[in-house]
Amino acid sequence: MYLLQADPSVIGFQSRPHVAHYILNGKPTSHVVAFIVQAEAATYAVDIIDTRQKPKARYCDADLLTMAYGRWGIDYRCLDDRFVHLEPRFKNAVELNRWKTAPLNRASELSVIEAISNGADTVGKVIQAIGGTEVTGLAHVYGLALKGKLRLSMGQPLSANTSVCLVTGRKTL
């Protein structure tokens, strides 16, 4: 869930909200998906498999589930726990989510927009440009990233050198 909350392309998601019915080896079968994710591009049914489990318990028939969810216009994806916990992305998502209750107001949003528009392209430069403390600056930057208004580079551990830019497209500021 940390990754979904930290991804600006995710509009919303629900945990275990949907049951798909399909036929497997001539027998009716049901499947409860881990998440339904509404993203900017599409709606996804997402399962997370545990690679430590035995293969028969671990995998379901992805082709049948793709067809079953496809009937509702939902794309099925099966991810394994190694993908979900890929570092440093996962630790970054956890860190961002620590800031999800950060108080934001229109003035703080506008100060961050102005800083980025004037060339501040890293978290540290934005904080310096808005003239806040590190805590206040992180609250503004990370809070806006969680709201889908800023995009942060998640490929390296979050720091003052992390790249930041405005989100363009549907979720504009």
C-alpha positions as CSV (number, residue, x, y, z in Angstrom):
1,M,0.0,0.0,0.0
2,Y,2.9,2.4,0.6
3,L,3.8,2.2,-3.1
4,L,0.2,2.9,-4.1
5,Q,-0.1,5.9,-1.8
6,A,3.2,7.4,-3.0
7,D,2.5,6.9,-6.7
8,P,1.1,10.2,-8.2
9,S,-0.5,8.3,-11.1
10,V,-2.7,6.4,-8.7
11,I,-6.0,8.1,-8.2
12,G,-7.4,5.6,-5.6
13,F,-7.3,1.9,-4.6
14,Q,-9.2,-0.6,-2.5
15,S,-7.9,-3.7,-0.7
16,R,-9.6,-7.0,-1.5
17,P,-12.7,-5.4,-3.0
18,H,-13.5,-7.7,-5.9
19,V,-14.2,-11.4,-6.6
20,A,-13.7,-12.8,-10.1
21,H,-15.4,-16.0,-11.0
22,Y,-14.1,-18.3,-13.7
23,I,-13.9,-22.0,-14.7
24,L,-10.6,-23.9,-14.0
25,N,-10.3,-27.5,-15.1
26,G,-14.1,-27.6,-15.6
27,K,-14.9,-26.4,-12.1
28,P,-16.2,-23.0,-11.0
29,T,-13.5,-21.1,-9.2
30,S,-13.4,-17.7,-7.4
31,H,-10.6,-15.3,-6.9
32,V,-10.3,-12.4,-4.5
33,V,-7.8,-9.9,-5.8
34,A,-5.4,-8.1,-3.5
35,F,-6.1,-4.6,-4.8
36,I,-8.2,-2.8,-7.4
37,V,-6.2,0.3,-8.4
38,Q,-7.6,3.2,-10.3
39,A,-4.7,4.9,-12.1
40,E,-4.6,7.7,-14.6
41,A,-4.1,5.3,-17.5
42,A,-6.4,2.4,-16.5
43,T,-8.0,0.3,-13.7
44,Y,-5.9,-2.6,-12.5
45,A,-6.6,-5.8,-10.5
46,V,-3.3,-6.5,-8.7
47,D,-2.2,-9.6,-6.9
48,I,1.0,-9.8,-4.9
49,I,2.5,-13.3,-4.7
50,D,4.8,-14.5,-2.0
51,T,7.9,-16.1,-3.6
52,R,8.5,-18.1,-0.4
53,Q,5.3,-20.2,-0.9
54,K,5.2,-23.4,-2.8
55,P,4.6,-22.8,-6.6
56,K,1.1,-24.4,-6.7
57,A,-0.1,-22.2,-3.7
58,R,1.7,-19.2,-5.1
59,Y,0.4,-18.9,-8.6
60,C,-3.0,-18.7,-10.1
61,D,-3.9,-18.9,-13.8
62,A,-3.0,-15.4,-14.9
63,D,-4.6,-15.9,-18.4
64,L,-7.9,-16.9,-16.9
65,L,-7.9,-14.0,-14.5
66,T,-6.9,-11.6,-17.2
67,M,-10.0,-12.7,-19.2
68,A,-12.2,-12.7,-16.1
69,Y,-11.3,-9.1,-15.0
70,G,-11.1,-8.0,-18.7
71,R,-14.9,-8.5,-18.9
72,W,-15.2,-5.4,-16.6
73,G,-12.5,-3.4,-18.4
74,I,-10.0,-4.1,-15.6
75,D,-6.4,-5.1,-16.5
76,Y,-5.0,-7.9,-14.3
77,R,-1.5,-7.8,-13.0
78,C,0.3,-10.3,-10.8
79,L,3.4,-8.9,-9.0
80,D,5.8,-10.8,-6.8
81,D,7.0,-9.6,-3.4
82,R,10.5,-9.0,-4.8
83,F,9.1,-6.3,-7.2
84,V,7.1,-4.7,-4.4
85,H,10.0,-4.5,-2.0
86,L,12.5,-3.3,-4.7
87,E,14.9,-0.8,-3.0
88,P,15.3,2.0,-2.6
89,R,11.8,2.6,-4.0
90,F,10.0,0.8,-1.2
91,K,11.9,2.6,1.6
92,N,11.2,5.9,-0.2
93,A,7.5,5.2,-0.3
94,V,7.5,4.4,3.4
95,E,9.4,7.6,4.1
96,L,6.9,9.6,2.0
97,N,4.0,8.1,3.8
98,R,5.3,9.4,7.1
99,W,4.3,12.8,5.8
100,K,0.8,12.0,4.6
101,T,-0.8,14.1,7.4
102,A,1.5,17.1,6.8
103,P,-0.6,20.3,6.9
104,L,-0.6,21.9,3.5
105,N,-2.4,25.1,2.4
106,R,-2.7,27.0,-0.9
107,A,0.2,29.3,0.1
108,S,2.6,26.5,0.7
109,E,1.6,24.9,-2.6
110,L,2.1,28.1,-4.5
111,S,5.5,28.7,-2.8
112,V,6.7,25.3,-4.0
113,I,5.3,25.9,-7.5
114,E,7.1,29.2,-7.7
115,A,10.3,27.6,-6.5
116,I,10.2,24.9,-9.1
117,S,9.1,27.3,-11.8
118,N,12.2,29.4,-11.0
119,G,14.5,26.5,-11.5
120,A,14.6,24.6,-8.1
121,D,14.9,21.0,-9.4
122,T,15.8,19.1,-6.2
123,V,14.2,18.8,-2.8
124,G,17.0,20.7,-1.2
125,K,16.8,23.6,-3.7
126,V,13.0,23.8,-3.2
127,I,13.4,23.9,0.6
128,Q,16.1,26.6,0.2
129,A,13.9,28.6,-2.2
130,I,10.8,28.6,0.0
131,G,12.9,29.7,3.0
132,G,11.5,27.1,5.4
133,T,13.1,24.8,7.9
134,E,14.0,21.3,6.7
135,V,11.0,19.9,8.4
136,T,8.6,22.4,7.0
137,G,10.1,22.1,3.6
138,L,9.9,18.3,3.6
139,A,6.3,18.5,4.7
140,H,5.5,20.8,1.8
141,V,7.4,18.8,-0.8
142,Y,6.6,15.3,0.4
143,G,3.0,16.3,1.1
144,L,2.5,17.6,-2.4
145,A,4.2,14.5,-3.9
146,L,1.7,12.3,-2.0
147,K,-1.2,14.4,-3.3
148,G,0.1,13.6,-6.8
149,K,1.1,17.2,-7.6
150,L,4.9,16.7,-7.6
151,R,6.9,13.8,-8.9
152,L,10.1,12.7,-7.1
153,S,12.8,10.5,-8.4
154,M,12.4,7.3,-6.5
155,G,15.4,5.5,-8.0
156,Q,17.8,6.7,-5.3
157,P,17.3,7.1,-1.6
158,L,15.3,10.3,-0.8
159,S,17.6,13.2,0.1
160,A,18.2,16.9,-0.6
161,N,19.5,15.9,-4.0
162,T,16.3,14.0,-5.1
163,S,15.0,15.4,-8.3
164,V,11.6,17.1,-8.1
165,C,9.2,18.3,-10.8
166,L,5.6,19.4,-11.3
167,V,3.2,16.7,-12.4
168,T,1.8,17.5,-15.8
169,G,-1.4,16.2,-17.4
170,R,-4.6,15.4,-15.6
171,K,-3.3,16.1,-12.1
172,T,-2.0,19.6,-12.6
173,L,-1.6,22.1,-9.8
